[in-house]
């Protein structure tokens, strides 16, 4: 069985696992007060071009989003997000559970537009009863989006400008950021993202680590007591060294970039294979997630030897499915998929 269900099915990339095994018997201070975490933070500051950025490691994406969003917002504020955004759809109400409403915006293949953000904020404050309503306190986007699409540098600049003109922070969910950076169509860099976003995180769970996300706070006016905030949310790992070792490995010799490029290259092979078989992608994703509408008969045939997700409910005649690649996907996997497609 070849597996294309998600990008966190396997454990850790071999280089990350080797580093964890090699350092396993070392005794270090807890809660991130260890040399590996210190080095990881410095490597990330260098990669992002933010020498004074605060860097904090958490375990998972939902935990990270809930902690950061709760820490940024005042009690009467909510977070703007695409109606397809992860915090609005697939986090079991984690943001609402922290006391903050997700204020949804229209999406365009997963993206939000700067003009829609502007319109929402302006119309909110034009209403004389706005003090009775949940105020837009920040903007959440993901890079890439839930649909695998990538915001261009110009789109990021426009969103950043709108947010800063209205004095709300821009927060970027980077669970799959490595695959956005690895896309051939990507015209932004990590350093440019750091100049435009107030807070973002670099995802490790889906890009080679056993677990872990690195929060990067470029606007030091925000999240001033981040360590305590993380602790308060039950998100502080006592064995913090495990996070430091993993992210040091990702950023010491360019492994993070290599993993992203590898996943994207194989995803493009999947895209081309389906196109050759007569099935066009329904979304122009250039990252590691690929979406197709296939006849149910084709799906049933493929699922005898390959696993992948339905994207929504199964239709009567055809259905939308998603194929995902990662560091553990191989060229041999794609060869087998091509054979299943009769290529």
C-alpha positions as CSV (number, residue, x, y, z in Angstrom):
1,X,0.0,0.0,0.0
2,X,1.4,3.4,-1.0
3,X,0.3,6.2,1.3
4,X,-0.6,9.8,0.3
5,X,-3.1,10.5,3.2
6,X,-1.1,13.3,4.9
7,X,2.3,14.7,5.6
8,X,2.6,13.5,9.2
9,X,2.1,9.8,8.9
10,X,5.7,8.7,9.5
11,X,7.9,9.5,12.4
12,X,10.9,11.8,12.0
13,X,13.3,12.4,9.1
14,X,16.3,10.1,9.5
15,X,18.6,13.0,10.2
16,X,16.3,14.3,12.9
17,X,15.9,10.9,14.5
18,X,19.6,10.2,14.4
19,X,20.2,13.5,16.3
20,X,17.6,12.6,18.9
21,X,19.1,9.2,19.4
22,X,22.7,10.6,19.6
23,X,21.7,13.1,22.3
24,X,19.3,10.9,24.1
25,X,21.5,10.1,27.1
26,X,22.6,13.7,27.7
27,X,21.3,15.5,30.8
28,X,20.3,19.0,30.2
29,X,18.1,21.6,31.9
30,X,14.4,21.5,31.1
31,X,11.8,23.9,29.5
32,X,14.1,24.9,26.7
33,X,17.0,26.1,28.9
34,X,19.4,23.9,27.1
35,X,22.2,24.5,24.5
36,X,20.3,22.8,21.7
37,X,17.3,25.1,22.1
38,X,19.6,28.1,22.3
39,X,21.3,27.1,19.1
40,X,18.0,26.4,17.3
41,X,16.7,29.8,18.2
42,X,19.9,31.4,16.9
43,X,19.7,29.4,13.6
44,X,16.1,30.5,13.1
45,X,16.9,34.1,13.8
46,X,19.7,33.9,11.2
47,X,17.4,32.2,8.7
48,X,14.7,34.8,9.2
49,X,17.0,37.8,9.3
50,X,15.5,38.9,12.6
51,X,18.3,39.1,15.2
52,X,15.9,40.3,17.9
53,X,13.0,38.0,17.2
54,X,11.6,36.0,20.0
55,X,11.5,32.3,19.2
56,X,9.4,29.8,21.2
57,X,8.9,26.1,20.5
58,X,5.6,24.4,21.0
59,X,4.5,20.8,20.2
60,X,1.6,21.0,17.7
61,X,-0.2,23.4,15.3
62,X,-3.6,23.7,17.1
63,X,-1.9,24.2,20.4
64,X,0.3,26.9,18.8
65,X,-2.7,28.7,17.1
66,X,-4.7,28.6,20.3
67,X,-1.9,29.9,22.5
68,X,-0.7,32.7,20.1
69,X,-4.2,33.9,19.2
70,X,-5.4,34.0,22.8
71,X,-2.2,35.8,23.8
72,X,-2.6,38.5,21.2
73,X,-6.3,39.3,21.5
74,X,-8.1,41.3,24.1
75,X,-11.1,39.6,25.7
76,X,-13.6,41.5,23.4
77,X,-11.7,40.7,20.2
78,X,-11.9,38.0,17.6
79,X,-9.6,36.8,14.8
80,X,-10.3,37.3,11.1
81,X,-9.7,34.3,8.9
82,X,-10.7,32.7,5.7
83,X,-13.9,30.7,6.0
84,X,-11.8,27.7,4.9
85,X,-9.0,28.5,7.3
86,X,-7.8,25.8,9.7
87,X,-8.9,27.6,12.8
88,X,-12.4,28.0,11.4
89,X,-12.8,24.4,10.1
90,X,-10.5,21.8,11.6
91,X,-9.5,22.8,15.1
92,X,-12.6,21.6,17.0
93,X,-13.4,25.1,18.2
94,X,-10.1,25.5,19.9
95,X,-10.1,29.3,19.4
96,X,-13.7,29.7,20.5
97,X,-12.9,27.6,23.6
98,X,-10.3,30.2,24.6
99,X,-13.0,32.9,24.5
100,X,-12.4,34.4,21.1
101,X,-14.6,34.3,18.0
102,X,-13.3,33.4,14.5
103,X,-14.6,36.1,12.2
104,X,-14.7,34.5,8.7
105,X,-14.0,36.1,5.4
106,X,-14.6,34.9,1.8
107,X,-11.8,32.7,0.4
108,X,-10.5,32.3,-3.1
109,X,-8.9,28.9,-3.3
110,X,-8.0,29.3,0.4
111,X,-6.7,32.8,0.2
112,X,-8.2,36.0,1.6
113,X,-8.0,39.3,-0.2
114,X,-6.7,42.5,1.3
115,X,-9.8,44.4,0.1
116,X,-12.1,42.1,2.0
117,X,-10.1,42.5,5.2
118,X,-10.3,46.3,4.7
119,X,-14.0,46.2,4.0
120,X,-14.8,44.1,7.1
121,X,-12.9,46.4,9.4
122,X,-14.3,49.6,7.9
123,X,-17.9,48.3,8.0
124,X,-17.4,47.1,11.5
125,X,-16.4,50.5,12.8
126,X,-19.0,52.3,10.6
127,X,-21.7,50.5,12.6
128,X,-22.8,52.7,15.5
129,X,-23.4,49.6,17.6
130,X,-19.9,48.2,17.1
131,X,-19.1,48.3,20.8
132,X,-21.8,45.6,21.3
133,X,-20.0,43.3,18.8
134,X,-16.8,41.2,18.6
135,X,-14.0,43.5,17.3
136,X,-11.6,42.3,14.6
137,X,-8.3,42.1,16.6
138,X,-6.0,40.3,14.2
139,X,-5.7,38.6,10.9
140,X,-4.9,34.9,10.6
141,X,-3.7,33.4,7.3
142,X,-1.9,30.2,6.5
143,X,1.1,29.9,4.1
144,X,0.4,27.8,2.1
145,X,-3.4,27.7,2.5
146,X,-5.6,24.7,3.3
147,X,-5.9,24.2,-0.5
148,X,-2.1,24.2,-1.1
149,X,-2.1,27.7,-2.7
150,X,0.6,30.1,-1.9
151,X,0.3,33.8,-1.2
152,X,2.6,35.9,-3.5
153,X,4.9,38.4,-2.0
154,X,2.6,41.2,-3.4
155,X,-0.4,39.6,-1.7
156,X,1.4,39.3,1.6
157,X,2.5,43.0,1.3
158,X,-1.1,44.1,0.7
159,X,-2.4,42.1,3.7
160,X,0.4,43.4,5.9
161,X,-0.4,47.0,4.9
162,X,-4.1,46.7,5.6
163,X,-3.4,45.2,9.0
164,X,-0.9,47.7,10.0
165,X,-3.0,50.6,8.7
166,X,-5.8,49.4,11.0
167,X,-3.3,48.6,13.9
168,X,-4.0,44.9,14.0
169,X,-1.3,42.2,13.8
170,X,-0.9,39.7,10.9
171,X,-0.3,36.1,12.1
172,X,0.7,33.4,9.7
173,X,0.2,29.7,10.3
174,X,3.2,28.0,8.8
175,X,2.4,24.4,9.5
176,X,3.4,23.6,5.9
177,X,5.6,26.7,5.3
178,X,8.5,24.5,4.1
179,X,6.4,23.4,1.1
180,X,5.4,27.0,0.3
181,X,9.0,28.0,0.3
182,X,9.8,24.9,-1.9
183,X,7.2,25.7,-4.5
184,X,8.6,26.8,-7.9
185,X,6.0,29.6,-8.0
186,X,7.0,31.0,-4.6
187,X,8.4,34.5,-4.9
188,X,8.8,35.3,-1.2
189,X,11.6,34.4,1.2
190,X,11.6,33.6,4.9
191,X,13.3,37.0,5.5
192,X,10.6,38.8,3.6
193,X,7.8,37.0,5.5
194,X,9.5,38.1,8.7
195,X,9.3,41.7,7.6
196,X,5.6,41.5,6.8
197,X,4.2,39.3,9.6
198,X,4.0,40.2,13.2
199,X,4.0,36.6,14.3
200,X,4.2,33.4,12.4
201,X,5.3,29.8,13.0
202,X,7.6,27.5,11.2
203,X,6.0,24.1,11.2
204,X,8.1,21.0,12.0
205,X,5.4,18.3,12.5
206,X,4.6,18.2,8.8
207,X,8.1,18.9,7.6
208,X,10.4,16.3,9.2
209,X,10.1,16.4,13.0
210,X,8.4,14.0,15.3
211,X,6.6,17.0,16.7
212,X,7.1,20.7,17.1
213,X,6.4,24.2,15.8
214,X,8.7,27.2,16.1
215,X,6.8,30.5,16.9
216,X,8.7,33.6,15.6
217,X,7.6,36.9,17.1
218,X,9.0,39.7,15.0
219,X,6.8,42.4,16.6
220,X,8.2,42.5,20.1
221,X,5.3,44.6,21.3
222,X,3.2,41.4,21.1
223,X,3.3,38.4,23.4
224,X,5.6,40.0,25.9
225,X,5.3,37.2,28.4
226,X,5.3,34.3,25.9
227,X,7.0,31.8,28.1
228,X,4.4,32.3,30.8
229,X,1.6,32.3,28.3
230,X,2.7,29.0,26.8
231,X,3.0,27.5,30.3
232,X,-0.5,28.8,31.2
233,X,-1.9,27.0,28.1
234,X,-0.3,23.7,29.2
235,X,1.9,23.9,26.1
236,X,5.4,24.1,27.8
237,X,7.3,20.9,27.2
238,X,9.4,19.9,30.2
239,X,11.8,18.0,28.0
240,X,12.2,21.1,25.8
241,X,15.6,19.8,24.6
242,X,13.7,17.4,22.3
243,X,12.3,20.4,20.4
244,X,15.7,22.2,20.3
245,X,17.5,19.1,18.9
246,X,15.0,18.7,16.1
247,X,14.9,22.3,15.0
248,X,18.7,22.6,15.2
249,X,18.9,19.7,12.8
250,X,16.3,21.2,10.4
251,X,18.2,24.5,10.2
252,X,21.8,23.6,10.6
253,X,22.5,22.4,7.1
254,X,19.5,23.4,5.1
255,X,17.5,20.2,5.8
256,X,14.2,22.2,6.1
257,X,14.6,23.6,2.6
258,X,15.6,20.2,1.2
259,X,12.5,18.5,2.7
260,X,10.2,21.2,1.3
261,X,11.7,20.9,-2.2
262,X,11.6,17.1,-2.1
263,X,7.9,17.1,-1.1
264,X,7.0,19.6,-3.8
265,X,8.9,17.8,-6.5
266,X,7.1,14.6,-5.9
267,X,3.7,16.4,-5.7
268,X,4.4,17.8,-9.1
269,X,5.0,14.3,-10.4
270,X,1.6,13.3,-9.0
271,X,0.0,16.3,-10.7
272,X,1.6,15.5,-14.1
273,X,0.6,11.9,-13.8
274,X,-3.1,12.7,-13.3
275,X,-3.0,15.2,-16.1
276,X,-1.5,12.6,-18.4
277,X,-4.3,10.3,-17.3
278,X,-6.9,12.9,-18.3
279,X,-7.7,14.4,-14.9
280,X,-6.9,18.1,-14.3
281,X,-6.3,19.4,-10.7
282,X,-9.3,21.3,-9.4
283,X,-7.0,23.8,-7.6
284,X,-3.8,25.2,-8.9
285,X,-1.7,24.0,-5.9
286,X,2.1,24.1,-6.5
287,X,2.8,22.7,-3.0
288,X,2.7,19.2,-1.5
289,X,-1.1,18.9,-1.6
290,X,-2.8,18.0,-4.8
291,X,-6.6,17.9,-5.4
292,X,-8.5,16.1,-8.1
293,X,-12.1,15.3,-9.0
294,X,-12.2,11.6,-9.9
295,X,-14.9,9.2,-10.9
296,X,-15.8,7.0,-8.0
297,X,-14.9,3.9,-10.0
298,X,-11.4,5.3,-10.4
299,X,-11.2,6.1,-6.7
300,X,-12.3,2.6,-5.7
301,X,-9.7,1.1,-8.0
302,X,-6.9,3.2,-6.8
303,X,-7.8,2.7,-3.1
304,X,-7.1,-1.0,-3.5
305,X,-3.3,-0.3,-3.5
306,X,-3.1,3.4,-2.5
307,X,-4.5,5.4,0.3
308,X,-5.5,9.1,0.1
309,X,-8.2,11.3,1.6
310,X,-11.6,12.4,0.4
311,X,-11.8,16.2,0.4
312,X,-15.4,16.5,1.6
313,X,-18.2,13.9,1.3
314,X,-18.2,11.2,-1.4
315,X,-20.4,12.2,-4.3
316,X,-22.9,10.0,-6.2
317,X,-20.8,9.8,-9.4
318,X,-17.4,11.4,-8.6
319,X,-15.6,12.9,-5.6
320,X,-12.8,15.3,-4.7
321,X,-9.7,13.6,-3.3
322,X,-6.4,14.9,-1.9
323,X,-2.9,13.4,-2.4
324,X,-0.2,14.6,0.0
325,X,3.6,14.1,-0.2
326,X,6.3,14.6,2.4
327,X,9.9,13.7,3.2
328,X,9.0,10.0,3.3
329,X,7.4,10.0,-0.2
330,X,9.7,8.3,-2.7
331,X,10.0,8.3,-6.5
332,X,9.1,4.6,-6.3
333,X,5.8,5.6,-4.7
334,X,5.0,7.8,-7.7
335,X,6.1,5.1,-10.1
336,X,3.6,2.8,-8.5
337,X,0.8,5.4,-8.7
338,X,1.5,6.0,-12.3
339,X,1.2,2.2,-13.0
340,X,-2.2,2.2,-11.2
341,X,-3.3,5.0,-13.5
342,X,-2.2,2.9,-16.5
343,X,0.7,5.1,-17.5
